[in-house]
Amino acid sequence: MGKIHLMKKLIFLLLVVFISLQITAQKVINVKQFGAKGDGTFNDIRAIQRAIDYLPSDSIVIIYFPKGIYNISSYTKTKNYLENFCIKLHSNLSFVGDGSNSILRIANHLFDSKDTAANAHLFYGSNVKNISFS
């Protein structure tokens, strides 16, 4: 029984180390630290993108939106209009807000242009995985 008890302790210790590494691998990025206002009028898109781009995709990045209304009122045009975007993603992003108190709002008339270049994805990324919203 001594070996079984020792084995259980070792498994438990490995599990604790694994969970600790996962928690420390997560980085929390507050969009307001990158210039987002969350006031419902300011175009927060550049600040949001800076927050996303701040850390590479090799670790889990939590993009945190404190209470506020984050206005998305522009998009980036690319050479291929099918790849136009408001927010460009990379892998391993988790978007987290304060429930219904954190709102991403698309500005009125953002996509009203008859020009096909006005087409844009709200979120866009190529070969992106592990994205969550909560």
N, C-alpha and C positions, 0 to 999 in steps of 0.2 A: 504494500500500500504506500510505502514511502516514495517509490518512483512515480506512482500515479499522482500523488499529492504534489510532488515537485514538478511534474509535467503540467498540471493544472495551473500552478503558480507561474510557470514560464509562459504558457499560453496567455494567461491574464496579463502578464507584464508586456508581452509583445503587442497585445491588443491595445493596452494603454499607450504605449509608445507610438503605435500607428495612428491612433485617434489624435494624439497630441501633435504629431507631425502634420496631419490634415488640418487641424485648427490653426497652427502657426503658418501653414502654407497659404491661408486665406488672407488677402490684404483688403482692407476696407478703405474705399476712396469716397470721400464726401464731395459731391459735385460743387458745393458752395465754396470749397477750398480752391476751386479752379475758375471761379468767377461767376457761377450760376447765381441768379437772383431769386428765382422761384416766386416772383411777384405777379406773374400772369401777363406782363406786358413786355419785359425785356426778352430779347431773343437769346435764349439759353443754349442754343445748339453748339456754339463753339466751345463753351465751357464744358458741356457734357462730353464732347468729343475729346477735349484735352484730358479729361478724367479717365476716359476709356483708354486713350493712348499712353497714359502715364506709365503703366506697367505692362510688361510683355505677357503673352498668353501662356507661358509655361507654368504659371501658378493660378489658382482660383482667385479671381478679383471680384470683390463685391462693390458695385457702384451704388452708393447710397444717396437717396433723394430725401432729405429732411422735408418736413411739412412745407408745402408750397405748391404753386401752379407753375410748372416749367414750360415755357412757351417755345415751340418749335416753329420758327417762321422763315426758314430758309433751307435750301438743300444744295448739295454739291453736284454740279454737272460734270459728267465724264465724257470721254470720246464716244462711248457707247451708251446711248440714252437708256438702255435697259439696265445699266449699272449705276444710274444716278441714285443718290441716297441722301437722307437727312442725317442718319447716324450710322457710321461704319463700325461693324463689330469685328472682334477677333474671338477666338475660342476661350472657353473657361470664364465667362462673365455671368455674374448673378446680379440682376437689377433688383434692388430692395428699397422700399419706401416705407412711410408711416401709414400704411393702410390707405383708406380713402382720403387721407389728408395730403397725400403726395400724388400729384396729377401731372402727366405729360400731355400737353394740349397742342394740337396742330392749329396754327394760326388760320383765321378765316381767309379764304381765297388763295391759299398757298399754291394749289394745283389748278387754278382756274384757266390758265393759259391754254389756248388752242394749239400751241406749238407742242409737238410730240416730245421735245426736250424737257417739257414740264413734268413728264412722268418721272416719278422717283419713288424708291422704296423708303418707308419710314425707317426700317432697320435693314442693313445690307451687309453681307459678308460672303466671301468665297471660301469654301471648304471649312466652314465654321462649325464647331460642335460644343456641346455643354453650355448652353445658354439657358438661363431661367429668369423668370419674373415673379416677384412676390411683393 
